[in-house]
Amino acid sequence: MTDTPTRIVIVDDHPMVAEGIQSILESYDDVQVIATLSTGQQIIDNVETLRPDVILLDLNMPGIGGLSTTEIILERRPETRILILSMHDSPEYISSALSHGAVGYVLKDVPTEEIKRAIDAVMAGRRYLCTGAQGSLAPREGGLREQLTNREQTILLQVAQGRSNREVALDLDISIRTVETHRKNIKSKLGISSTAGLTRYAMEHGMLQGTSVSL
C-alpha cells in the first residue's frame, strides 16, 4: 500500500458542484484534489501536466462534451481513470460513457461517500457503477457487440482502406502505440481477428462506399 494520495481533477462547469465535491474529498487523507476545471478543453490541454490518477468528469459541458473529452484524454494519457459524474441515468448515456473508455459512472445525487467508494474502486482496477446506474444498465440479450467510438470508427475506416499504423498515426496526430491499442480494441469489440476481416466488416456496413477498396 502506498502513502501517496490519489491525484484527483474535477471537471464540471457548475462551480457549486465542483466546490461541493472538492469539499467532500478534502476530508479524506488518501485523496488530493489537484485542480478543478470547467471545460473539457481545459483538462485536455492540461492532463499531461497535471498527471491525475482519476478525473471526475461531467458529461454535459460547453464546447467539447464529456464523451469526446474522455476519448481524447485516454489517447494522451491512457493510465488516467475517467469517472463520469452525471445527472442522467438513462442506459444510453451510461453505455456510451463506458464504451468511450470511462471506468465508472456515478449519479450526482448519490450520497457523498459513494463518490469516494467509486474512486477507491477504479483505483483498484474495478469498474464502478452507482446503484442508480446499475439499475438503468440492464443486461442486453443476445450478446450484442460493443459500440465503436467515433475515433474507433475513423481508425477502422483507415485500416480498411489499407493504411498502415504509421500513416494513421500521422494523419490523426496520435502515437503509433495509440493506433495499435485502438486496432486491438476494435478487433475485440467486433470479434474480428484479421485486417481482412475488418475490411470486410467495413464494406458490409457501408463504410467504404465511394472508395476503390475491394477484397
Backbone hydrogen bonds, N-H to C=O, Kabsch-Sander energy under -0.5 kcal/mol:
donor,donor_aa,acceptor,acceptor_aa,energy
6,T,30,D,-2.8
8,I,6,T,-0.6
8,I,32,Q,-3.1
9,V,54,V,-1.9
10,I,35,A,-2.3
11,V,9,V,-0.5
11,V,56,L,-3.1
12,D,10,I,-0.5
12,D,37,L,-2.5
17,V,14,H,-0.7
18,A,14,H,-2.2
19,E,15,P,-2.9
20,G,16,M,-2.0
21,I,17,V,-2.4
22,Q,18,A,-2.5
23,S,19,E,-2.4
24,I,20,G,-1.8
25,L,21,I,-2.6
26,E,22,Q,-2.2
27,S,24,I,-1.4
28,Y,25,L,-1.9
31,V,28,Y,-0.7
32,Q,6,T,-3.0
34,I,8,I,-2.7
34,I,32,Q,-0.8
35,A,8,I,-1.0
37,L,10,I,-3.2
40,G,62,P,-0.5
40,G,64,I,-0.6
43,I,39,T,-1.3
44,I,40,G,-2.3
45,D,41,Q,-2.5
46,N,42,Q,-1.2
47,V,43,I,-1.5
50,L,46,N,-3.0
51,R,47,V,-2.3
53,D,7,R,-2.0
54,V,7,R,-2.2
55,I,81,R,-2.6
56,L,9,V,-2.7
56,L,54,V,-0.5
57,L,55,I,-0.8
57,L,83,L,-2.3
58,D,11,V,-2.2
59,L,85,L,-0.6
61,M,59,L,-0.9
66,G,59,L,-3.1
69,T,65,G,-2.3
70,T,66,G,-2.3
71,E,67,L,-2.0
72,I,68,S,-2.4
73,I,69,T,-2.6
74,L,70,T,-2.2
75,E,71,E,-1.1
76,R,72,I,-1.8
77,R,73,I,-3.1
80,T,77,R,-2.0
81,R,53,D,-2.2
82,I,80,T,-0.5
83,L,55,I,-3.0
83,L,81,R,-0.6
84,I,82,I,-0.6
84,I,104,G,-2.5
85,L,57,L,-2.4
86,S,84,I,-0.5
86,S,106,V,-2.1
94,I,90,S,-2.0
95,S,91,P,-3.1
96,S,92,E,-2.2
97,A,93,Y,-2.2
98,L,94,I,-2.2
99,S,95,S,-2.5
100,H,96,S,-1.5
101,G,98,L,-1.3
102,A,97,A,-2.2
103,V,82,I,-2.4
104,G,82,I,-1.0
105,Y,128,Y,-2.4
106,V,84,I,-3.1
108,K,86,S,-2.1
110,V,107,L,-1.6
114,E,111,P,-1.9
115,I,111,P,-0.6
115,I,112,T,-1.0
116,K,112,T,-0.8
117,R,113,E,-1.8
118,A,114,E,-2.4
119,I,115,I,-2.0
120,D,116,K,-2.4
121,A,117,R,-2.2
122,V,118,A,-2.4
123,M,119,I,-2.1
124,A,120,D,-1.2
125,G,122,V,-1.2
126,R,121,A,-2.4
128,Y,103,V,-2.0
130,C,105,Y,-2.2
134,Q,130,C,-2.6
135,G,131,T,-2.0
136,S,132,G,-1.4
137,L,133,A,-2.1
138,A,136,S,-1.7
143,G,140,R,-0.7
153,Q,149,T,-2.4
154,T,150,N,-2.1
155,I,151,R,-2.4
156,L,152,E,-2.8
157,L,153,Q,-2.2
158,Q,154,T,-1.8
159,V,155,I,-2.9
160,A,156,L,-2.6
161,Q,157,L,-1.1
162,G,159,V,-1.9
163,R,158,Q,-2.1
168,V,164,S,-2.5
169,A,165,N,-2.6
170,L,166,R,-2.4
171,D,167,E,-2.2
172,L,168,V,-2.3
173,D,169,A,-1.0
174,I,169,A,-1.9
179,V,175,S,-1.8
180,E,176,I,-2.6
181,T,177,R,-2.3
182,H,178,T,-2.4
183,R,179,V,-2.7
184,K,180,E,-2.2
185,N,181,T,-2.3
186,I,182,H,-2.8
187,K,183,R,-2.4
188,S,184,K,-2.1
189,K,185,N,-2.8
190,L,186,I,-2.4
191,G,187,K,-1.4
192,I,187,K,-1.8
198,L,194,S,-1.7
199,T,195,T,-2.4
200,R,196,A,-2.5
201,Y,197,G,-2.4
202,A,198,L,-2.5
203,M,199,T,-2.3
204,E,200,R,-2.8
205,H,201,Y,-1.5
206,G,203,M,-1.6
207,M,202,A,-2.7
208,L,202,A,-0.6
209,Q,206,G,-0.7
211,T,208,L,-2.0
